[in-house]
Amino acid sequence: MFTRIVNRPIAILMLSLAAALFGLLAYQQRPLSLMPPLSYPTLTVLTQYSGAAPEEVEIEITNELESRLSTLEGLSSIRSRSLSGLSEITLALRWGSSLDQSLQRVYERLDRVDLPKGVSAPQVLRYDPSLDPLLVLALSSTQEAKVNESDQRLRLAKLRRYALEVLSPILYQVDGVAAVKVTGGDQAEISVKVRHASLQRLGVSVADVSQALQNAQVNQAGGLLHTENGDILIRTLSEIKSLDALKNLVIKHVNKRSETVNGLATSEQQVNDGAWVTLSDIADVQETYAKRSSWVQLNQEPAIRVQIFRQSESDMVAVTQRIKDKLFTENISSKSTIKVPHPNGLNLAVISDQASFIERALSEVNRAIGLGGLLAILILYAFLASWRQTLIIAVAIPLSVILAFIPLELFQVSLNLMSLGGLALGVGMLVDNSVVVLESIYRHQELGLDIKKAAVKGAEEVGSAVFASTMTTIAVFAPVAFIEGFAGQIFRDLALTVVSALLASLLVALAIVPTLSAYLGKSSMKQEAKDHLNIPVPRLKPNQWPIWKVRWAQSTSVQEKMNSILVLPLYSLEGALSLCLASTLLLSLISFGLLKILLRPILLLIDLSLSLISKYTNSIYRKILVVYMASLKQSMKLPHLVIFTALSLSVFAYRLQSEVPRSLLPDMAQDLVIADLDFPVGTSLEGTQRRVQTWLKHFLKSPLVLRVDVMIGQDHSDEQPGERRGPHQARLSIKLTSAEHEAKIQSELRAFVNHEAGLSLHLSKPSLIQLNTPMRIVLKGQNLEQLKTEEKKLFDLLKTLPTLSDLRRSFGQGAPELKLQYDHAKLRYLGLDPLALAEQVKSQINGIQALELIWHGERLPLRLSADYAEQIQQQDLLTLPIKSNLSQKVYPLGSLVSFLPSEGPAEIRHVDGQRAAELSAQVSAFELDESAKQIAKVIEGFSIPSTIDIHLDGQEKEIRESGEELSMVLLISLFLVFVVMATQFESLRLPLLIMGSVPLALIGVSIGLWISKTPLSVVVFVGLITLGGLVVNNAIVFVDAIQRISFEQTNLSIEAILLNAGSQRLRPILMTTLTTLIALIPMLFGQGEGSELRAPLALTLLSGLSFSTLLVLFVIPALYQLFAARSMSSHV
């Protein structure tokens, strides 16, 4: 097989180029992401129930919908929140579930639900509202900042209108955008404030005014008029188009004489029998702005905040890039780069961008891959001392990487930290196969074989060992197909990448490397090549082109190549073409010669440096070889001691591993810190603004801070799901100059909060990876008061633990309520409808949005309210006028209802269909294990009613489940490695002997983690599984050499065979190990975004592989000497 491969270089070259082309195309089509999809595919069911309290929402909506949706196919978990006027149900589907099919099934179930009157149709959203937005934009004005209050509100109203009516529709057109949330600014409106005194004197109610306003705004079809010329559509139009028309709107006809009402008209007017009451007679009408419910500020300037959420299955980087392409030109540093239509003086800035972090993190990985490959090539040159052989490896590395992208495209693997980390790992592993093959070819060439024969012989000799070592590594990753859950998701991409890269490297090592060696290798038959050049110049004959090509190929010096060019026309009748070709080649040769002359000093310096490095490396290697052979000879005298030492170190490593802290994933530092400030309930929006300014000024002075944007409260018009924020809650997003300052700013925030009474602080960062809260305790039960009480008790116990920070309760402080309990018998007697009564109460206290008017092309809401609404107190509710539609009489509210002050829950949570309370806390990665033990101890001693179930959730649970899954994967992987080796060697004893090298890797890993204080995370566990395939490779190469020598030289003793095999395999083992280790160094010491995820994987592989390689060189001979010596060449 290898003979045919070596003899067909053109075919190998063309196939390689074609495969490389497809690999590059596959690379360009792969999406970018920070990590593999670690969150469940998510659907959110959102249902509005205006005016309903959380308990009503739970009973009327949430319970009904959960009972229908709990049997959904592919459902992993179901959580819900019942808030004031809103039911929010989040459906987490199993990995691999189709969102489109699940969406259809959800709609089918929702269609069969009969919801109460007044409930809006449920909406199903394809994203999880609890996640942070993909992109946050800030709209602000570039005009003069110091303006009066009226001008500022006008600016903010224009900015808000632009965000809602222009920017949001454009963003919704972008593929992958799930929701756009606009916060801040002012909303222009028409205020109709009725005068209570006028209503009483004229016998008009707020309901009369509301009905008159509704009747005045009519725009509907009036039928078809059939004429001889065709049908004419009749439309009935009644529109209010000016403020004067609104003031003159007739509200009611007064049938009896009323007293003169002051201020009803410009002149005193008596309303006589049969007179009409207009709106201006009973109300003050003006254009104004709605009362603010939210406030957004960018540094010191008011702004509008636009949050963009992506669909759960969409590509984060691709969606962000599409948004930026839609909004901006290439440079987004100035206002002139905004693409979309926008008013003058508008500044549109990106204040939060998750995708930019991902791109920078992946860029760091790419640099680590490139630098690792370069370092591996330099190590190889130092060993090989030949630029030709180093060039072969330099071609093999990128070719293997490019070919690996083809299966990644087929399996739809994105380019993320795990898949690119697999390539970074693979850069060192890719060299292994090529180095083993090349070293074998080089050794046969030194024995005197012709370069082509050496290529064939060398590849045939080690081909089976290379195939076996590659298959053992691949077998490690085979069980990934059976893993589910978090561990399976994070492991899948790395496994597929490494397998793809190894298969590509195997193909390159067994096909490309022998071919390149045969034609790029330095031949020892120089004289034979020179003899071929003494052929007499032939006479002019046609079709002599092949002969000239042979002559050109046999030319080794510049002078010989120039002679070949000059006689080129003599070899072909196509003189013109030959002369053109000859001229081109001659010019190229002259240019190359001049360039070589100019660069000769530099090339000589480089060549001298590399020669010194190679000479120094060879000198070191010879010393290492002498020391190793002497040490191996001594160790073979005491094989039992060698094995006992290895076992003792393994036991020590196991005990040391128990002292290493645990975490799910390493914490990644970011240059954005989010601080949620909760002031006492009841703090007004203006009060929260004043208190936040102190924080704002303090941190804007810090040289570590670039900017601070503030968001207080939440818009009343915001119907998007997610966390509900009151006017007493503020969020500060602090942009840092560098992610290195994250911990310092967080410490300053925690210290600063001590100066504020009644303030609670919660710190977080953008959730680039959706993970559970580090610590979460879930209490399940049916009695809300009992849940709230037990949660508070547990909260008081847990807040004393020093390892927990930012401890939060799901219940928290409830919202104060004043319940109005109807006297239904009296209501029926007086002809009052409970629903109509509730509407009258609401309209008089908070006002109602009666209708929308279109003025000057702008849609303005009209808000109807009472003049006493802002000054009304609780005792005033007793005299609140309620009109009966049946009797047209007015009754005081206190005569119809009884008042019951209480405190209602701000929200009611369900976990898998049960009411639940949740306590969450942040924990350092180094303290997660210890915190879990402390919390478990607290829970064990916590007296709780039997009706409440309590359990520990969060990352600790995922760590435990992932550890169990990965442990099983490791055992299955080792078994498959054994199966592959047993098949390859046709023996059971030799694979068992080789498997003895696996525990040796754990020694180095435990020591490395303990010294560096790196937590044992899922990333480290992935490295351990990968080591299972790597460490046996050196053992396979060693054992294969022992077996081959024992077959070829049967007269040698076991000691001589082992020494001979050690001397032959030390060089390739050192080369393959060093190239893998050196290639991982940029990953280990690299800085920048995402380094926290890359470094643990590199540390695991570096420490495990280096330590195991050192021990393999002595343990394998000792094991072979004790257990395989009796059957040197026999099989079990």
LINDA-V648658 format. One line per field, one symbol per residue. ss: DSSP state (2 for helix, 1 for strand, 0 for the rest). phi: phi as a letter, one per 30 degrees, with the letter a starting at -180 (. if undefined). burial: + if it has 9 or more other C-alpha atoms within 8 Angstrom, else -. Layout:
BEGIN
ss=???
phi=???
burial=???
END
This chain:
BEGIN
ss=0222220022222222222222222222200100000000011111110000022222222222222220000011111111100111111110000022222222222220000000000011100000000011111110000000222222222222222222222222000011111110000111111102222222000222222222220111111111100111111111000022222001111100000000000000000000111122221111111000011111001101111111000002222222222221000000222100000001111111122222222222222222222222222222220022222222222222222222222200001022222222222222222222222222222200002222222222222222222222222222222200222222222222222222222222222222222222000002222222000000000000222222222200022222222202222000222222222222222222222222222222222222222222222222222222222222222222222222222222222220000100000000011111110000002222222222222222000011111111100000000000000011111111002222222222222222200001111100000000001111110002222222222222220000011111100000111111110222222200022222222222200111111110011111111100000002222220111000000111222011111111001111100111111111102222222222222222000000001111102222222222222222222222222222222000222222200222222222222222000102222222222222222222222222222222000002222222222222222222222222222222200000222222222222222222222222222222222222200000
phi=.ddddddbddddddddddddddddddddcddcadbedccdebbbccbcbeiddeddddddceddddddcdcddidcabbbbccdibcbcccccddjdddddddddddddddccccddjcdddccccacddddddbbcbcbccdeddbdddddddddddddddddccdeeddddddjdcabccbjibcdaccccdcedddddciccdddddddddddcbabdcjccdbddkdcdcbcbbbccaddddddddcacccbdcddcdidbdcdbccdeidcccdddbbccadabdddcbbbbchccdacccccccddcdddddddddddddcbddccdbddcdddeaddicccbccabdddddddddddddddddddddddddddddddhbddddddddddddddddddddddddchcddbddddddddddeddddedddddddddddddddjddeddddddddddceddddddddddddecddddccbiddddddddddddddddddddddddcbdddddddccdddccdddddddddddddddbdhceedddddddddccdddddddddceedcaddddddddddddddddddddddddddcedddddddddddddddddddddddddddddddddddddbddddddddddddddddddddcddbadbddcdbcbccccccdedjddddddedddedddddddddddcdabccbciaddddcddkddccdccbbcccdcdaddcedddddddddddddcdiccbbcabeddbdbdeebbccccacddddddddddddeddddddddcbhdbcddiddddbbdccdcdddddddiccedddddddddddcibddacccbhicdcdcccbcdcddcdcdddddcddbcdddciccbddddcbccbdabcddabcbbhicdbbbcbacbdedcdddddddddddddcddbdddccbadbjdddddddddddddddddddddddddddddddhacddddddddddddddddddddddddhcddcddddddddddeddddddddddddddddddddbdddddddddddddddcdddddddddddddddeeddcdcjdidddddddddddddddddddddedcddedddddccddbebccd
burial=-+--++--+--+------++-+++-++--+++++++-+-+++++++++++-+++++++++++++++++++-+--+--+++++++++++++++++--+-+--++-+++-++--+-----+--+-++++++---+++++++++----------++++++-++++++-++++-++-+-+++++++++++++++++++++-++++--+++-+++-+++-++++-------------++++---++---++++++++++---+--+--++--+--++--+++++++++++---+---+++++++--+++++++++++--++++++-++++++++--+--+-++-------+++-+--+++-++++++-+++-++-+++++++-+++++++--+++-+++-++-++++++++-++---+++++++++++++++++++++++++++++++++---++++-+++++++-++-+++++++++++++-++--+--+++++++++++++++++++++++++++++++++-++-------++-++-------+--+---+--++-++----+++-++-+++++++----++--+--++-----------------------++-+++-++------+---+--++-++--+--++--+--++-+++-++--+++++-+-++++++++++++---+-+--++--+---+--++----+++++++++++--+------+-+++++++++++++-++--++--++--+-----+-+++--+------++++++++++----++-+++-++-+++----+-++++-+--++------++---++-+++----+--++++++-+++++++++----++++++++-+--+----++-+-+++------++++-+++------+++++++-+++++++++++-+++++-++-+++-+---------+---++++++++--++-++--++-+++-+++-+++---+++++++++++++-+++++++++++---++++++++++++++++++++++++++++++-++--------+-+++++++-++-++-++++++++++++++-+--+++++++++++++++++++++-+++++++++++-+++-------
END
